[in-house]
Amino acid sequence: MNASAAELHRAPASHTRELLSPDELEARLRAIGAERYHDKHPFHALLHGGRLDLGQVQAWALNRFEYQRCIPLKDAALLARIEDPQLRRVWRQRIVDHDGEREGDGGIARWLHLTDALGLDRELVESGRALLPATRFAVQAYIHFVRERSLLEAIASSLTELFAPTIIGQRVAGMLANYDFVSPKALAYFDSRLHQAPQDANFALDYVKRHAHSREQQEAVCDALRFKCEVLWSMLDALHLAYVEPRLVPPGAFRPQETRP
């Protein structure tokens, strides 16, 4: 007996719900990054290609600091939900990497060295009062995601670090080649991330491949990575809108002293 049209229509959907192998899941995640990671954003092409002025680079560094500042808050929220002591021991290193072991150490301090080198007032940067509203909302959305979604999804949202080494290499080489107001010392933040990011990403990737036991969980892992890519992309959208074209700077947000006509 021939299958009904309705049964034929349902068959592909049933097939797509089969469990992916760990390698297939990894390939799916890497494809998401290849399509959606923010290294594809036009703002980064301008930044790395030397086509921004000092004020625009300042705006990028100031707004990006909000993201850097909140990474330990995100990881602390995640850490509080982990019951496995071994997993907690591994994950808490991320907080140390950004907060440091002492005053003036860690990724946040190194990012402040960058904003200092760019001539930004440190109190203004740390206060957050000159942020673009979209930056604030995007970062808070990320923290809320990690607090509210499953532990598996929260860990999966960190997988943008799989793609970080490529963009870091482009950023450091491009900025040093094109901006006389940037030095290797100012970009020291990225030196440590070249080895921290792959280590963190490989751990998280292994975790989600081992703990996504159903197709629904695998899809949730993929959606978590898409969400995180959207957080990073939306931050660059806001920067481009405010400081490149059409330069609609919201009230209260940072206004560069140096801009191109």
C-alpha positions in Angstrom: 0.0 0.0 0.0 1.3 3.4 -0.9 2.0 5.8 1.9 -0.4 8.7 2.2 0.7 12.2 1.3 0.6 13.1 5.0 2.9 10.3 5.9 5.4 11.2 3.2 5.3 14.7 4.4 6.1 13.6 8.0 8.9 11.3 7.1 11.7 13.9 6.6 10.8 15.5 9.9 11.2 12.2 11.7 14.5 11.6 10.0 15.9 15.0 11.1 15.2 14.2 14.7 17.7 11.3 14.8 20.6 11.8 17.2 23.6 13.4 15.7 27.0 11.8 16.3 29.4 13.9 18.4 31.4 14.7 15.2 28.2 15.7 13.4 27.2 18.0 16.3 30.6 19.6 16.2 30.4 20.1 12.5 27.0 21.7 13.0 28.4 24.1 15.6 31.4 25.0 13.5 29.0 25.7 10.6 27.1 28.1 12.8 30.2 30.0 13.6 31.4 30.1 10.0 28.1 31.8 9.1 27.3 33.9 12.1 30.4 34.8 14.1 31.0 38.5 14.3 34.2 38.4 12.4 31.9 38.7 9.4 30.5 42.0 10.6 31.3 45.1 8.4 32.4 47.0 11.5 35.3 44.6 12.1 36.5 45.0 8.5 36.7 48.7 9.1 38.4 48.2 12.5 41.0 45.8 11.3 41.5 47.5 8.0 42.5 50.9 9.5 39.4 52.6 8.2 38.3 54.0 11.6 39.5 57.1 13.3 40.7 57.4 16.9 37.2 58.3 18.2 35.6 55.4 16.5 38.1 53.0 17.9 37.6 54.5 21.3 33.9 53.9 21.0 34.5 50.3 20.2 36.9 49.8 23.1 34.7 51.6 25.6 31.6 49.6 24.7 33.5 46.3 24.5 34.7 46.8 28.0 31.1 46.3 29.3 31.2 42.8 27.8 34.6 42.1 29.2 33.5 43.4 32.6 30.5 41.1 32.8 32.2 37.9 31.7 33.1 37.0 35.3 29.5 37.8 36.4 28.2 35.5 33.7 30.7 32.7 34.7 29.9 33.2 38.4 26.2 32.8 37.7 27.0 29.6 35.8 29.4 28.4 38.5 26.7 28.7 41.1 24.5 26.2 39.2 27.2 23.5 38.9 27.0 20.6 41.4 30.0 18.7 40.1 33.1 19.8 42.1 35.4 18.8 39.2 33.5 20.9 36.7 33.4 23.8 39.2 37.2 23.6 39.5 37.7 23.8 35.8 35.1 26.6 35.2 36.2 28.9 38.0 39.5 29.4 36.1 37.6 31.5 33.7 36.8 34.0 36.4 40.4 34.1 37.5 41.5 34.7 33.9 39.4 37.8 33.8 39.5 39.1 37.3 43.1 38.1 38.0 44.6 36.9 41.2 45.4 40.4 42.4 44.7 44.1 41.7 45.9 45.0 38.2 46.0 41.5 36.9 43.7 39.6 34.6 41.8 40.3 31.4 39.7 43.2 32.7 42.8 45.1 33.8 44.5 44.4 30.5 41.4 45.8 28.6 41.6 48.9 30.8 45.2 49.3 29.7 43.9 49.4 26.1 41.3 52.1 26.9 44.0 54.1 28.8 46.3 53.9 25.7 43.5 55.1 23.5 43.1 58.2 25.7 39.8 57.3 27.4 39.2 58.5 30.9 39.2 55.3 33.1 36.5 56.5 35.4 34.2 57.1 32.4 35.0 53.6 31.0 34.4 51.8 34.3 31.3 53.7 35.2 29.4 52.5 32.1 27.5 55.7 31.9 28.6 56.4 28.3 27.6 53.0 26.9 25.3 52.6 23.9 21.9 51.3 25.2 22.1 48.3 22.9 25.5 47.3 24.4 24.0 47.3 27.9 20.9 45.3 26.8 22.9 42.7 24.8 25.3 42.0 27.7 22.5 41.7 30.2 20.6 39.4 27.8 23.7 37.1 27.8 23.9 37.1 31.6 20.2 36.3 31.9 20.5 33.5 29.3 23.2 31.8 31.4 21.2 32.2 34.6 17.9 31.0 33.2 18.6 28.3 30.6 19.8 24.7 31.3 23.4 24.2 32.3 24.0 22.5 29.0 22.8 25.6 27.1 24.7 28.0 29.3 27.9 26.1 28.7 27.2 25.9 24.9 26.7 29.7 24.7 30.4 30.1 25.5 31.4 28.2 22.2 31.9 31.4 20.3 35.4 31.0 21.7 36.0 28.3 19.1 36.3 31.1 16.6 38.1 33.7 18.7 41.7 32.9 17.7 41.1 33.8 14.0 39.5 37.2 14.8 42.2 38.0 17.5 45.0 37.4 14.9 43.2 39.6 12.4 42.6 42.3 15.0 46.1 42.5 16.4 47.9 42.4 13.0 45.4 44.9 11.4 45.4 47.4 14.3 49.2 47.4 14.7 49.7 47.9 10.9 47.1 50.6 10.5 46.9 52.7 13.7 49.8 54.7 15.0 47.9 55.2 18.3 48.0 51.5 19.1 51.0 49.6 20.4 51.7 45.9 21.2 51.5 46.7 24.9 48.1 48.3 24.5 46.9 45.1 22.8 48.3 42.8 25.5 44.8 41.5 26.4 44.8 39.5 23.2 48.1 37.8 23.9 46.6 35.7 26.8 43.4 35.1 25.0 45.2 33.3 22.1 45.9 30.4 24.4 43.0 30.8 27.0 40.2 30.9 24.4 41.1 27.6 22.6 41.6 25.8 25.9 38.2 27.1 27.2 36.4 26.3 23.9 37.8 22.8 23.6 36.6 22.0 27.1 33.1 23.4 26.5 32.9 21.6 23.1 33.8 18.3 24.7 31.3 18.9 27.4 28.3 19.5 25.1 29.3 16.6 22.8 29.2 14.3 25.8 26.2 15.7 27.6 23.7 16.4 24.8 22.0 13.0 25.0 18.9 13.7 22.8 18.3 15.5 19.5 16.4 18.1 21.3 19.3 18.8 23.6 21.6 19.0 20.5 19.3 21.5 18.9 19.3 23.5 22.1 23.1 23.6 22.1 23.1 24.9 18.5 20.5 27.5 19.4 22.6 28.6 22.3 25.5 29.2 20.1 23.3 31.1 17.6 22.1 33.3 20.4 25.6 34.1 21.6 26.6 35.0 18.0 23.6 37.3 17.9 24.6 39.0 21.1 28.1 39.9 19.7 26.6 40.8 16.3 24.1 43.2 17.8 26.8 45.0 19.7 28.6 45.7 16.4 25.3 46.7 14.8 24.9 49.4 17.5 28.5 50.7 17.0 28.1 50.9 13.3 24.8 52.8 13.6 26.1 55.2 16.1 29.7 55.9 14.9 29.9 54.9 11.3 26.6 55.3 9.4 24.4 57.2 9.9 26.1 58.3 13.2 23.0 58.3 15.3 24.6 58.6 18.8 22.0 58.1 21.5 21.6 60.7 24.2 24.2 60.2 27.0 26.3 57.8 24.9 30.0 58.4 24.2 30.7 61.2 21.7 34.2 61.0 20.2 36.3 64.2 20.0 37.9 63.1 16.8 35.7 62.0 13.9 36.0 62.0 10.1 33.9 64.4 8.1 
